[in-house]
Amino acid sequence: MILAVCAFVSLIVGIATEGWPKGAHDGLGIVASILLVVFVTATSDYKQSLQFKDLDKEKKKITVQVTRNGYRQKISIFDLLSGDIVHLGIGDQVPADGLFVSGYSLLINESSLTGESEPINVSAENPFLLSGTKVQDGSCKMLVTTVGMRTQWGKLMATLCEGGDDETPLQVKLNGVATIIGKIGLFFAVITFAVLVQGLFSKKISDGSSWAWSADEALEMLEYFAIAVTIVVVAVPEGLPLAVTLSLAFAMKKMMNDKALVRHLAACETMGSATTICSDKTGTLTTNHMSVVKTCICGEVKEVSSGMKGSDFCSDSVAKMVTKSIFNNTGGDIVVAKNNKIEILGTPTETALLEFGLLLGGDFRAVREESKIVKVEPFNSEKKRMGVVLELPGEELFQAHCKGASEIILAACDRTLNSDGEVVPLDAKSVKYLEDTIEQFANEALRTLCLAYKDIEGDFSVGNPVPFEGYTLIGIVGIKDPVRPGVKESVAICRSAGIMVRMVTGDNINTAKAIARECGILTDDGIAIEGPEFRLKTDEELQKLIPKLQVMARSSPMDKHTLVRHLRTTFGEVVAVTGDGTNDAPALHEADIGLAMGIAGTEVAKESADVIILDDNFSTIVTVAKWGRSVYVNIQKFVQFQLTVNVVALIVNFSSACLTGSAPLTAVQLLWVNMIMDTLGALALATEPPNDDLMKRTPVGRKGNFISNAMWRNIMGQSVYQFVIIWYLQTSGKVAFNLSGDDSSLILNTIIFNSFVFCQVFNEVSSREMEKINVLKGILENYVFVIVLSCTVFFQVIIIEFLGTFANTHPLTLQQWAVCILLGFIGMPIAAAVKMIPVGSR
């Protein structure tokens, strides 16, 4: 704004004194520079806003299970229509307004709509479901009545307008740096203006014409004001927020290609500082496609293969009881798709059991129709079991079926089935055999589940809980979920990067230890502990335990939350947590960065997370960490480059104004330099892709200094060199280049300006690496950097050779061009030499 006023005054004074068009050159030059800076900045901001729009579309790609035209299918929430039947489970967000059709133990959290934290029980008596609310417990089928902006949530959203993104912690830190630099720039600008004006007054007093002012002198005064204003413009690093935003937006876009959707901008940079990752096992470290590979039915352990039949495992009566338990006590479903292909829906554990039920020769629909389900208690991470009560045909007979963590279900059993399908008591010897079998399965990294049933005597009320004692054991199944390819290598990369990986799982400790060893998480000196034992530890014991803790098995959501809280507060770690279930939400919220699984994750988990891992793969988490570090380092490179330009431009103009009474760099020239270092510099340095070396450094952590000792060393080394060169040219340049005549001062100032710009061009290349000497490695792979550098050089030639009238420059000879480029180039070996000076790591 000040520069615009300055340009306006310059135009009026210039035209009044020198006429059109000659008198308008200075003013139009400043206007053109302002328009160029505004245009480039606006273009960058517009492109960035387009990126956020694309990312926002990705965020809203939520699918739901519906029954439409007699088929169960997955569709986008945007394709929902009134009349669809939606299937909802724990953790799902209700996608539209609707009515409860059927379901079990349905609790709805309406806090997002009403503010009430107490969940609402929804049933046939209270059938209304509102969009935007979340399923806290149970499952149901819902008839959609209203969609889109006509829903309660839609009406609420229509009254709100989306707020802008909060500033990230790094932006806040950089804004502080920018404010300090701006104040220093303002101080230098005022002093420079005062010194230049004092020089003009002194000259006029000595001439005896202190009250007679010519138009040329008024123009000179205006030029001094323009230089002072431009010093402020150059000093205020408005490119810092732009660089942060560009770098984060660039990283977000690239991370989308790497299967990571960033929901909050700050997550990019926070992940770069992570020192600990607390990871789930199922689906993150493993493939999340389970299958039953071993069984213990009627006391016989057998391996399962695809060609086997029910008779290979047990008698028909036992096989019938196994399929009855599997098909009724499930949160999954077996449906026939449009192409008559059988499709199994549900969680990986449920689909593994349903696959096994089909292998035994069971008919899902026929078994479900034999009895009526009157009560369902869905799987709960606290109880670690799921139960149903069936009403058998004929007289009022009820039967409870239960499945869950092997040791918990086994403890509730006092009988078992023998090979003939008869119920026999469980003696101590049988219990010991079964416990050893469970441990053997677990040592083979199998997830073990027990299936059991109980005949209920007398009437059963739906209001009563499913009983949990006196059960008859049906069998034990071992489910295998193989480790994902590349996980072991990713864990090794994390170790070399100084990031500790811990496994926190609800699985049996032996299973957890086997998988952790396979992944490389559990080492010889590491500790594996169970949740119940962890809970009993005092703060002093936790202080000793947590640094060596690598595996926590049988953990509850609050165990995970407690571990994360201690790591953050007591040990000052920057913690990343992965989770997929609703139960993970507290830990995801407590962590510095929450990573939710895109495929297996519930909507509640995704809402609590900062980053959604779209392919549920641990290797992607390592990629996120690498990108996070890249963002941090790129912004450091840009700040190093920009501070060098700031320091030199300020000192050159200030010292020159004080000692010679004139500034070598004019307002238009300084605006061009400002454009190089702010917008173009941000584009070039903030878009450097990550390299593998980033994961060989230790993490920055919570309290790392942003401007490191290495950065200060590089800034000071470059600044001293550039200042010496420009000062030498200013004092001895005419002699060195044999300049004489009326244009000698203009040519010299052009050489100074040209040398200064080429110093920045080569310094930009040197800034690609803060520690390494080889700065050219991979430079051609970053096409943005090459294009920006080429454009800078091209426009510099245009400014010097063809825009002299506007930019106060004079065309240079080939020899003079060569010297300017050489002086800029010498900055590169000097930067390399400076990097050899040892400094502390911080």
N, C-alpha and C positions, 0 to 999 in steps of 0.2 A: 504493500500500500504506500509506504514512504517512497519507495523507488518510483511508483507510478506518478506521485505528486512531483517528484524530482524530474521525471521525464517531461511532464506537462510544462513545468516552469522552464526547463531547458529549451523546449520547442518554442515557447512564446518569446523568450529572450533571444534565442538564436535567429528566428525569423525576423524579429524586429531589428536586429543589428546587421545581419548578413543577407537577409532576404531568402526567398524560396528558390531552389531546394537546398542550397549550401548550408544555410543556418539551421536546417531541420535534422542534419545528419546525426548529431550527438543524441538528440531526443529520440529520434526514430531507432537509433542503435539500442538504447536502453529499453524502449518499448518492445523491439524484436526479441531482445534477450529475455525479458519478462514473459512474453507470450510463449517462447520456446520452452522455458522452464515449466510454466503452468501446463502447457500442452503435454509434455513428456510425463509430468507427475500425474496429470488427470488420466492419461492413457494407462499408466501403471496401475492406478487405483481402480479404473474401470475393469481392466483385465483381472485384477485380483477379486473384484466383486463377482465377476462371472464365474471364477473358480469356486467361490463360496456357494454360489447358486447351484453349481453342479454337485458339490459336496452335500448340500442340503437335500437335493433330490435323493442322493444315495442314502442319507440318514433316514428318509421317510419310506424306504422300501421295506415295509413290514408285511409278511405273509401270514395268513390265518387258515386254519383247517375248516372247511365248510362242506355241508352236504347240499348239493344243487343238482336238480334233474335226476335224483336217485343215486348220484355218485359222490363219494367223499373225495375232496380235492383241495389242493393248496391254491389260494388266490391272494392277490394283493389287497390290502385293506381299502384301496381306492376303487376296487372293482366290486365291493360289497353292494348288494341290493336288498331292499325290503323283501322279506320272505325267505331269505337264506337261513339255513340252520348252521350256527357257528359252534365249534367244539372248543371249549375253554378248559385250561388246566392251571395248576399252581404257577404263579408268576406271570401269567398272560395279562395283557392289558385289554380291557373290553373295547372292541373297535367301533361299536355303534350302540345306539339305544336299542333295547330289546326286552323280550320276556323270557323268563326261565321256563324251559320245557321239561327237562329232567336232569337229575344230577345228584351228587352226594356231598354232604358236609360243606356246602358252599359258603365261604366267608369272603366278603368283598370289602376291600379297603377303599373308602370313598374320600380319603383325606385330600386328594388332589382337587376334588370338586367342592366338598363341604367344609374341609378343615378339621372334621372330626376324626380323631386318631383311632377310635374304637371301630373295629370291623363290623359290618352289617351281615346278619345271617339271611341269605336269600333262599327261598323255597317256593313251593306252589302257593303258600299263603301270602308271601311277600315276593312277587315274581319280577319286580322291576330291576333291570340292569342298565346302568348309565355309561356312556362312552367316556373314556379317560380314566375310569376307575380300574383297580387292579385286583386280580384273583389272589387272595392271600392263602386260602386253603380250599381243598376240595376240587371238584370238576363238575362241568355241566354242559348241556346243550342249550343254546339260546336262539330264539326266533328273532331275527332282525326286524325292527319296526320302523326305525328312522336312521338315516345316514347323513353324512356331510354336515353342512352348516345348520341343518335343522335339529341336530342333536343338542342335548344340554351342553355338552363340551363345546360344540360348534358355536352356539349362542354366546358362551362365555368368551371364546377366543375372538369372536367378532368385535367384542368391546375392548379388546387389548390391541396394542401394536407392539411388534417385536422390538426389544431393546437392542442396542448395538453390542458387539462383543466387548467383554471386560478386557482391560489391558492386562497383558501377561506380566508375571513378576519381572521378567527381563526387560520388558518395555518400561516398567516403572523405574527400574534401576537406571536404564539408559536415559529416561527423561530427566533424571537427577543429574546425570553427566552432562546432558545437553544444556540444562539450565545454568550450570556452573560455567561451561564454556561460553554460553551466550553472554553472561555477565562480564566475563573477562573480555570478550569481544567488544561489548558496549563501552567498557572502560578505555580500551585501546582506541576505539573509534572516536570517542570524545577528545582524548588527548591528541590524536592525529589531527582532527579537525582544528583544534585549538592551536596547535603548532603551525599548521599551514596558514591559518588566518593571521596569526601573529607575524609570520614571515611576510605576508602581503602588506600588512599594516606598517611593518618596519620599513619596507621598501618605499611605501608611499610617503611615510614621514621623512625619510632621508631625501626623497625627491621634492618634498615640500608641497605635496598635492593630496594631503590627507582628507580634504573635504570634496575634492573633485573626482568623481567616479565615472570611468568610461564603461561602455557596454562590454568591452573585452574583459575588464576587471570584474564586472558583475558575473560574466560567464565563468571566469576563473574561480570566483567565490562559489558559484553553483557546482562547479566540478569538484571542488574540495568537499562540499556537502555530500555530493554523490559518492565520492570515495569513502567518506566516513560511514555513510549508510551502507555501502556495499561491504565494508569491513564487518559490519554487524551481520549482514546477510550471509557472508562467507563463514563468519565465526559460529553463528547459530546452526548446529548440525541437524537441520530439519530432515535430513536423509536418514537419521537413526531410526525413527519409528517406521519409515518406509522400508528400510533394510530388514527390520525385524518382521514386518508384515509380509514382505516379499519372500523372505527366507522361509517363514512358517507356511505361507500359502503354497510355495513351491514344494516344500517337504510334504505337506498334506496331500497335494495332488499326486506326487510320486509314491507316497505311502499307500494311496488307494490302489495303485498298480501292484503294490507288494502285499495286497490283501489286508490292509489295516485302515480302518475308517476312524479318523480323529474327530471326536465330538467337541472338544474344547481346545482352542489354540494353544493354551499354556502347556498342554500335555506334551507337545512336541519337544519343548525345551526341557521340561521336568524329567522326561524319560532319559534324556542325555545325561542327567546327573544321578540317575538311579544307582544305588549301591547294593540293593537287595531285591530279589524277585521271589515272592512267595507264590508258588504255582500249584494249581490243582493237578491231580494225576489224570483222571479220566477225561479223554477228549482233548487234552492239552498236550500232555507228554505221550499219550497213547492215541490210537487211531479212532476211537469212539465207535468202532463196529465190533460188537461183542458176539461171541457164539459159545455155546456150551461145548466144552471139549472133554470134560470128565464128569462122571456121576458116581454117587454111592447110594444105590437103591437096594433095599432088603439086605444091607450089610455087604454088598459086593461092589467093588470099585471097577468101573469100566471106562475105557476111552471111547469117545463119540466120533464117528466118521459119517460122511454124508450118505453112504449106501446102507446104513443099518436100519432095522425095523424095530418096532416096539417089543417083539418077542425076544430080541437079542439082549434086552436089558432086564426084563422081569416078566412075571405072569400077566395075563390079560387083565385080571382084576386090579392088580397094582398099577398097571399102565393106565387103566381107566381112572383110578384115583389121582394119578399124577396129572393127567390131562385136565381132569375136573378142577384140580387146584390151580393149575397154570392158567387155564382159559377164563376162569371166573375171578380169580384174585389177580387182576391185571389192570394197569392204567392204559394199556395199549389196545389196539384193535386190528383185526384182519379184515380187509375189504377187497372187493373185486373192482378193479379199475376199468376204464372204458374199453380197453383191449382184452377184457376177460382175464387179465393177469392179476394174480393174487399179490396184494401189497400189504406189508406189515407196517403198522404205524405205532409210534411210541418211542420211549427212551431206549438207548442201546441195550440196557439190561433187560427191559421188557421184551424187545424184539428178539433177543437171544433166547429167552425162555419160550416165547411163542413159536419161534422156529423149531425148538426142541419138541414142543407139543405136537407140531405138525409132523415131525420126524417119527414120533411115536404112533402116528396114524390117527390122531385125533381130528375131529371135525368141529371147528370153532363154533359155528352157528348152532349145530345140533346140541353140543354140550351146554351152550348158554341157554338154550330153550328148555333143557331138562329141569331147570330150577330157576327160582326167582331171587335176584339179589335184593335184600331188604336193608342192608347197612354196609357202607364202605368207609373205611378209614384210610385215606391215601397215604402213600409213603411219606414219612416225616423224618428229617435228619436228626431230630432229638431222640425219637423212639427207635429209629433205624429199622422200621418194619412197616408192612402194609397188611391190613386185614379186611375180610369181608364176612358177612353172615348171609347164608343161603337159606331160603325156605324150600324144603324138599317137597316133591309132589305127594299127594295123598293126605294123610293126617298132618296136623301142625307140627312138623319136625323141622328143626333148624340145625344147621351145620356151619361152624366157623372155620375159615381157612386163613392161614397166616404165613407170610414169607418175610425174610429179612436177614440181618446179620446172623451168621451161623451160630456163634456162641450164645447170642441172646435168645434165639428161637430154641436151640437145643436145651437151654436152661429151663424153658417153659414146658418141655416134653417129659412125660413119665412112661410113655409107651412107644412102640414102633411097629412097623409092618414086617412080617417075615416073607419068605419067598413065595408062600402060598396065598399071601394077601390077608393073613390072619393077624389080629392085634395081639402083641405080646409085650410083657413089661420090659422096661429098660433097666437092666442091672448095671452095677458099677463097671463091670468088664466091658459091656457094650458101649457105655458112655465114654470110657477111656479110648476104645477103638475109634469111635466117631470123632473124638477130640483130636486124636493122632491123625485121622484122615483129613480133618479140616486144616490142621497145621501143615500136613504134607502138600495139600492143594495150594495153600497160601505160599509155601516155600517155592512152589513152581510158578509164582506170580499169577495165580488164578484168583479171581474174585469168587468167594464162596457164598452161596445162599442156601438156607434151609427151607424146606416146604413142610408144613404140618397142618393137621386138621383136628377138629374137636366136635363131637356131637353134643348139642346143647339140649339138656333135659328141660322140659316144661316150656312155657311161653317165653318169647323174646320180644322186648319192646324196642322200637327203633330209637328211642331216646337213650337207651343204655349203651355204654361203650362195648366194643368187641372184647369178649373175655380174653385173658392172656395167662392161662395156667391149665394144667391137665391136658396138654395136647398130645396127639399121636404123630410121631415123626414119619413123614412120607419118604423123604430122601434129601440128599445134599447134592447140589450141582456146582461144578467149577467152571467159571466163565472166564475166558481169556480175552484180553484186549491188548493186542500187540503194541509195542513201542513204535511211535511214528518214525519213519526214516528221517535221518538228519538231526534228531533230538540230541543224541550223544555228542555230536560235533558242536551243536549250538551251545550246550552246557559247557563244553570245553572252551569255546570262544568267550562265554561269560566269565569263566574263571580267569582267563588271561586278561580280560578287561577290568578285573577287580570287582566284578559283580557276583555276589554270593547267591546261589539258587537254593531255595528251600522248598521241599514238597510238603504240602498240607492237604491231607486227604481224609475222607471218612472211611477208607478201607481198613481191613485187617492189617496189623503191623507187619506181619511176615510178607504179605503181598506188597505192601508199600516199600519195605526194605529191598525186596527182590527187584522191583521196577526201578527203584532209586539207584541201586547198584548198576543195573543195566544201562541207565541213562548217564551214569557218572556223577550223580548228585551226592550219594552217600559214600564217603571216604572212610579209610580205616580209623581216623581219629574223630570222625563225626558221631553225633548222638542221634538216635531214633527214639521217640517217646510216644506214648499214647495220650490222647486228650484228657481222660480222667486223671491220669497221673500228673500231667502238666498243670491242671486246675488246682491241685493241692499244694503246689510249690509256693513258698513265700517269696517276697520281692528280692531278698538276699540270695535265695537259691536260684531264682530266675536270672539274676545278674551274672551268675557263673555259668548257668546252663545255656542261655540263648546264643552267645557267640559261637558255640559248637553245635547248636541244634540244626540238623539238616533234614530230618523227616519227622513230621507229626502225623500219626495215624489215629483213626477213630476219633477225629476231632469234631467238635460241635462248632456252629457258626461263631459263638462267643469266644471259643479258644483261638480261632483265627484272628478275631478282632483284638483280643488281648495281646497276642503275639505281635501284630502289626503296631499296636499302640506303644508297646514297650520298645520295639525296634526304633520307632520314630522319636519318642520322647526321651527314653533313658539312654539310648545309644546314638542318637542324632543321625540315624540312617535315612536315606531317601528311598522309600519303599514302594515298589510296584507290586500289585496283587492281581492275580488272575482269578476269575470266577465265572460260573455259568448259571448257578442256581439263585433263586430268590434268597436263600439262606446266606449267600455270599455278599449280599447288598451292604450289611454293616461294615464288613472288612474293606470292600471296594470303596466305600464312602470315606472310611478312616485313612486309607492309604494316600500317599502323595499322588500316585497315579493308579487308577483302576482300569484293568484290562478285561473286558467281557468277551465271552465267546459268541461269535455271530451266528453259528449254526445251532449249537446246543444251548446257548444262553437264553434265559427267560427275559421278557421285556423289563422286568424289575431290575435285573442285573445290568442290562444294557443302559437303562436310565441312570443307574448309579455310577456308571463307568465313564472314563475320560476317552478311552480308545476301545473300539470294537474290532477284535481280531476276526476277520471275515472267514478265514479258513480253519479256525480253531487250532492253529499249529504253533507250537512253542518256537519254532524257527522264525516265525513272523515277529514274535516278541523281540527277538534279538535284532531283527531288521529295524524295528521301531526304535530300539536303543541306539542303533548305529545312526539312524536319521536324526534322532534327538541330539546326539553329540555333534553331528554335522552342522545342524542349525546353530548350535552354540559357538562352534569354532568359526563358522562362516561369518557370524556377526562380529566375533572378535577380530577377524581379518579386516572386515570393513571398517571397524572402529579404529584399528591401527592405521589403516590407509588414510582415513578421514582426519584423524588427529594430526598426522604428519602434515597434510595440506594446511590445516588450520594454523598450526604453530608457525610454519614458514610464511604463509600469506600475512599473518598478523605482524610477525617480527619484521619482515621485509618492508611492508608499507609504513609501519610505525617508525622504524629506525631511519628509513629513507626520508620520511616527512620531517623527522627531528633534525637530521644531519644535512640534508640537501634542500629542504623546503619544497620538495615535490615527491609525488608517489609514482613509482615506475609502472604500476599496474592500474589501469583506468577502471571505471565502473563497469563498462561492458566486458572488459577482459576478466575482471574478477567474477562477474556473473557466469561467464563461460567456464571458468575454473570451478565455480560453485556447482554448475551442472555436471561437470565431469566427476566431481568427488561425491555429490549427493545422489542424484538419480541414476546416472550411468554407473557409478561405482557400486551402488547398491545392487543394480541389475547384474553386474559382472561377478562380484564377490559373494553375493548372497545366494547365488544359484549353483554354487560348486557342489557336485554330487559327492556322497560319502565314499571313503575308501576303507579298505580292510585295516589299515594302520590305526584308524580311530579306535578299534576294539583292542588295541594293544596298550592303550594308555589307562591310567587309573581314572575313575570317575571324578568329576568336579566336586560332587558332594553338596552338602547344604550350605557350607560357609566359604566356598572357594571365591577368591577375588576375581571379578570379571576382567579387569585390566591387569594382566599378569606381569611379572617382572620381565619376561621375554618380550612382551609387547612394548613396555617402556623402553627397553634396550633398543629395539628396532626403530621406534619412533624417534628417540633421541639421535641415534646414528644417522638416519636419513635426514632429519631436520638440520643437523649441523652441516652435513655435506651440501644440502640444497642452499642453505643460507650463505655458506662460504662462496659457492659458485655465483649466486646472484649478486652478492656484495662485491665480489671481484669484478664481475661484468659492469656493475654500476660505477665503480671507482676507476677501473682501468680498461673498460671495454672499448672505448674509442681508440685508444692506443693499440690494443690487441688486434682490432679489426681494421686499423687504418681509416677510421671514419672522420670525415671533415665536411664542412659545408652546412647549409641551412637544415638539411634533413638528417644530420648525424644523430641528434638526440632522439628523433622519432625511430630511426633504424635501430639504435642501441636499445631503446625501450621495447621494440618489436623482438629483438634477439633475446632480451631478458624474459619477455612473456613467452616466447616460443620454447626457450630452454626450460622454463618453469613447467610448462605443460608437458613437455617430453619427460621431465623428471617424474611427473605424476603418472604418465603412461607406463614407464618402466618400473616405477614403485608399485603400481597396481599388480604387475606380474610378480614382483618380489613378495608382495603381500599374500600370494596364494599359499605360501607356507610360512609359518611363524618360527619354526625350529629347523626345518630341513633346508639344505643348500640347493638341492635340485628342485627348482620351482617350475620347470618346464614339463615335468612328467604329467601326462594326461591332459595337457592344455588344449589339444585339438579335439578331445572328446567333449569338452564343454563349449558347445557351439555358441551359447549366449555370450560367454566371455570373449571369444574370438570376434564375434560380430560387434560387440560394444567397443572393443579396442580398435577395430578397423574403422568404425564410424567416428570415433574420437579423432584419430589421425586424419581421416578424410576431411572432416569439418575444420580441423585446425589448418590444413592447407588452404581451404576455401577462405577462412577468416583472414589469414596472413596475405594471401595473394590477390584476393578479389574484393574483400569487404573492408579495405583499409580505411575508407572514409567513415564507416560506422564504428569500427573497432579501434580506431587510432593506431593502425598498423601500417607498415610499409613493406612492399614485396622484397623478399630476400634472395640473394644469389645462392647458387648450388653449394658453394663453399660454406656460406653462413648456415644454410640448412644442415649440412653435414656436421658442422661444429655443434649446433643445437641438439641434434639427435645423439651425437657422441657424448655430450655432457649428460644427457638423460640416461644413456646406456651405462655410463661409468657408475651410476647409482646402484646397478645390479651387483657387480663384484663387491662394491663397498657394503651393500646389504648382506652379501654372503659372508664377508669377513667379519662383520658385526655379529652375525649369528654364532660365530665361533667363541665369542666372549661368554664364559660360563656365568649363569645367573641362577638364583634359586628357582624352584619349581612353581612358586606362587608369586 
